[in-house]
Amino acid sequence: MPRVVLDVDDPRLAALRRLPERVGTRDAEIVVEGVVTLARAWAAGVAPREVLATSAAADRLPPDLVAATDVAIAAEPVLAELLGYPFHRGCIALVPRPRLLGDDLARRLDALAGGPRVRLVAAHRIADAANVGALVRTCRALGVDAVAFDRGCADPWSRRAVRAAMGHTFGQSVLADVDTLEFVAAARRRILDLVVAVASVRAGAVPLDRVRPAARTLVLFGNEGHGLPPALVDAADVELTIPMRNGVDSLNVASAAAVILWALGDPRPAVQ
């Protein structure tokens, strides 16, 4: 049964009292906010260590999660005092950070290699955690098999990124802290006929409506301001761009990914 805590000095909240110190760190535990996000983590097999929720939010959590977890109940003012700002998402939890094992990258690519269709995304130095989370959500929505983030990206398991992804980080295959060039090379070695594309706004890039979708693709997205370095552009088979109206030079990376991944997706029947 959930237990009630009355103030932030309750010793059972010791781990959660450290939350303000976690900004910018890559701790062994990650922060999950909101009933929907926590429910998605639970559905993906990720069990929280600590959960603090209002009574109303606890009633909306999956019953088996509540039965298996030490859930603390507190009023909204207690959550706000604990976190240092007004908090209206109803619940907050700590869950273990997924770990990328040394051979995990190769194993995940090998698992995809035998299929007729492969969709991969790699992100290079995307600095904003909200953009990282939105990109994860886009990849999940559009059937991407795995999305890789290099060390220069904001942490995809950061509190802000997980929040922006609406918890879909737990259902999407996410690879963190990869070397982008090595990822491209490994994907080429293991997945035959892979077409590597880079998203670009440069003159000379192929307009997206002229690109024929391939069965196996890897699309690279770069930094919000600087794009992709020449070495990654040179590693690609095609440099593509989204045709836009004059005066608009680019889209948010998650918006651009949505357009590109949909256009490069599975063939769709003509509208009757």
C-alpha positions in Angstrom: 0.0 0.0 0.0 1.2 3.6 -0.7 2.6 5.4 2.4 1.9 9.0 3.2 4.6 11.5 3.8 3.8 14.9 5.3 6.9 17.0 4.7 10.2 17.1 2.7 12.2 16.2 5.7 10.8 12.7 5.8 13.9 10.4 5.7 12.2 8.2 3.1 12.6 11.0 0.6 16.4 11.2 0.9 17.0 10.1 -2.7 14.4 12.5 -4.2 15.8 15.4 -2.2 19.0 15.1 -4.4 17.1 15.9 -7.6 18.3 19.5 -7.9 21.9 18.2 -7.9 21.2 15.9 -10.8 21.0 18.6 -13.5 23.6 17.9 -16.1 24.8 14.7 -14.6 24.6 11.1 -15.9 23.7 9.3 -12.8 23.0 5.6 -12.5 19.3 6.5 -12.0 17.2 8.7 -14.2 14.2 10.9 -13.3 10.7 10.2 -14.7 7.9 12.7 -14.4 4.2 12.1 -14.9 1.7 9.2 -14.8 1.8 8.5 -18.5 5.6 8.5 -18.7 6.0 6.3 -15.7 3.4 3.9 -17.0 5.3 3.6 -20.2 8.5 2.9 -18.4 6.7 0.2 -16.4 5.2 -1.3 -19.5 8.7 -1.6 -21.0 9.9 -3.6 -17.9 11.6 -0.7 -16.1 10.8 -0.8 -12.4 11.1 2.4 -10.4 13.0 2.5 -7.1 11.3 5.5 -5.7 7.9 7.0 -6.6 6.4 10.2 -5.1 2.9 11.1 -6.2 -0.2 13.0 -5.2 -3.1 10.8 -4.2 -5.0 11.5 -7.4 -1.9 10.6 -9.5 -1.3 7.4 -7.6 -4.9 6.3 -8.4 -4.0 6.6 -12.1 -0.8 4.6 -12.0 -1.0 0.9 -13.1 -2.2 -1.1 -10.1 0.6 -3.7 -10.5 3.2 -0.9 -10.4 1.7 0.4 -7.1 1.5 -3.1 -5.7 5.2 -3.8 -6.5 6.7 -0.4 -5.7 7.2 1.7 -2.6 4.9 4.6 -3.6 4.9 7.7 -1.3 1.9 9.9 -1.3 2.2 13.7 -0.7 0.3 16.8 -1.3 1.3 19.1 -4.2 2.9 21.7 -1.9 5.2 19.0 -0.6 6.3 18.1 -4.1 6.8 21.7 -4.9 8.9 22.3 -1.9 11.0 19.2 -2.5 11.6 20.1 -6.2 12.0 23.8 -5.6 9.3 24.9 -8.0 5.5 24.4 -8.6 5.1 20.8 -9.9 1.8 19.8 -11.5 2.7 16.5 -13.2 1.4 14.5 -10.3 4.2 12.0 -9.8 8.0 11.8 -10.0 10.1 8.6 -9.9 13.7 7.3 -10.0 14.4 4.4 -12.3 17.6 2.7 -13.3 19.5 4.2 -16.3 19.7 1.7 -19.1 23.3 0.7 -19.8 24.9 0.2 -23.2 27.1 -2.8 -23.0 30.3 -3.0 -25.0 28.9 -5.5 -27.5 25.3 -4.1 -27.4 25.7 -2.0 -30.5 26.9 -4.9 -32.7 24.2 -7.2 -31.3 21.4 -4.7 -32.0 22.6 -4.2 -35.6 23.0 -7.9 -36.2 19.4 -8.4 -35.0 18.2 -6.0 -37.7 20.5 -7.3 -40.5 18.3 -10.2 -41.6 15.1 -8.2 -42.0 13.8 -6.8 -45.3 13.4 -3.3 -43.8 15.7 -1.3 -41.6 15.3 2.3 -40.3 18.1 3.8 -38.4 18.7 7.4 -37.1 21.9 8.9 -35.8 22.0 12.3 -34.0 25.3 14.2 -33.8 25.8 17.0 -31.2 22.1 17.9 -30.8 22.5 20.2 -27.8 19.0 20.8 -26.6 17.5 18.0 -24.4 14.0 18.9 -25.5 15.1 18.4 -29.1 16.6 15.0 -28.2 13.4 13.9 -26.5 11.2 15.1 -29.4 13.5 13.2 -31.8 13.1 10.0 -29.8 9.3 10.5 -29.8 9.3 11.0 -33.6 11.4 7.9 -34.2 9.1 5.9 -32.0 6.0 7.2 -33.9 7.5 6.5 -37.4 8.9 3.0 -36.8 12.6 3.6 -36.5 14.4 0.5 -35.4 17.2 2.3 -33.4 18.3 5.9 -32.8 21.9 6.6 -31.8 23.1 9.7 -30.0 26.8 10.6 -29.7 28.4 11.9 -26.6 28.1 15.5 -27.8 24.3 15.2 -27.7 22.3 16.1 -24.7 21.7 13.0 -22.6 18.6 11.1 -24.0 18.0 9.8 -20.5 18.0 13.2 -18.9 14.9 14.4 -17.1 14.0 17.0 -19.7 14.6 14.6 -22.7 12.5 11.8 -21.2 9.8 14.4 -20.5 9.9 15.7 -24.0 9.7 12.1 -25.4 6.6 11.5 -23.3 8.2 8.3 -22.0 8.6 6.8 -25.4 12.4 6.6 -24.7 11.5 3.3 -22.9 9.8 1.8 -25.9 12.3 3.0 -28.5 15.6 1.3 -29.0 18.1 4.1 -27.9 21.9 4.0 -28.1 23.7 6.6 -26.1 27.2 7.9 -26.2 28.2 6.3 -29.5 30.8 7.6 -31.9 28.8 8.6 -35.0 31.4 7.7 -37.6 31.9 4.3 -36.0 28.2 3.8 -35.8 27.9 4.5 -39.6 30.8 2.2 -40.3 29.4 -0.6 -38.1 25.9 -0.3 -39.7 27.4 -0.5 -43.2 29.4 -3.6 -42.3 26.4 -5.5 -40.8 23.5 -4.3 -42.9 23.8 -5.0 -46.6 22.5 -2.4 -49.1 22.2 0.2 -46.4 21.7 3.7 -47.8 23.1 6.5 -45.6 21.5 9.9 -45.9 22.3 13.2 -44.2 19.7 16.0 -43.6 21.0 19.2 -45.0 20.1 22.8 -45.9 23.0 23.3 -48.2 22.7 24.2 -51.8 23.1 21.2 -54.0 21.3 18.8 -51.6 18.7 16.6 -53.3 15.1 17.7 -52.6 13.3 15.2 -50.5 10.5 14.8 -53.1 13.1 13.5 -55.6 14.5 10.8 -53.3 13.3 7.2 -53.8 12.9 5.4 -50.5 15.2 2.5 -49.9 14.5 -0.6 -47.9 17.3 0.0 -45.5 18.2 3.5 -44.5 20.3 5.4 -41.9 19.6 9.1 -41.6 22.0 11.5 -39.9 20.8 14.7 -38.2 23.2 17.3 -36.9 23.6 20.1 -34.4 20.9 22.8 -34.3 23.2 25.6 -35.4 26.2 23.9 -37.1 24.7 20.9 -38.8 27.0 17.9 -39.5 30.8 18.0 -39.9 32.3 17.4 -43.3 33.5 13.9 -42.3 29.9 12.7 -41.7 28.6 14.4 -44.8 31.3 12.6 -46.8 30.4 9.3 -45.2 26.8 9.5 -46.6 25.5 8.3 -49.9 23.1 11.1 -50.4 22.6 14.6 -49.0 19.0 15.5 -48.9 16.9 18.6 -48.1 13.3 19.5 -47.4 12.0 22.1 -49.9 10.7 25.1 -48.0 9.4 28.6 -48.7 11.8 31.4 -49.2 12.8 33.0 -45.9 12.7 29.8 -43.9 16.1 28.1 -43.9 15.5 25.1 -41.6 13.1 23.2 -39.3 13.5 22.1 -35.7 15.4 18.8 -35.8 12.4 16.7 -34.6 10.1 18.3 -37.2 12.7 17.7 -39.9 13.0 14.1 -38.8 9.3 13.6 -39.0 9.1 14.9 -42.5 12.1 13.0 -43.7 11.3 9.7 -42.0 7.7 9.7 -43.2 8.9 10.4 -46.8 11.5 7.6 -46.6 9.1 5.2 -45.0 7.3 2.2 -46.4 5.5 2.6 -49.7 1.9 3.8 -49.1 -1.1 3.0 -51.3 -2.5 5.8 -53.4 -5.4 7.7 -52.0 -8.6 6.6 -53.9 
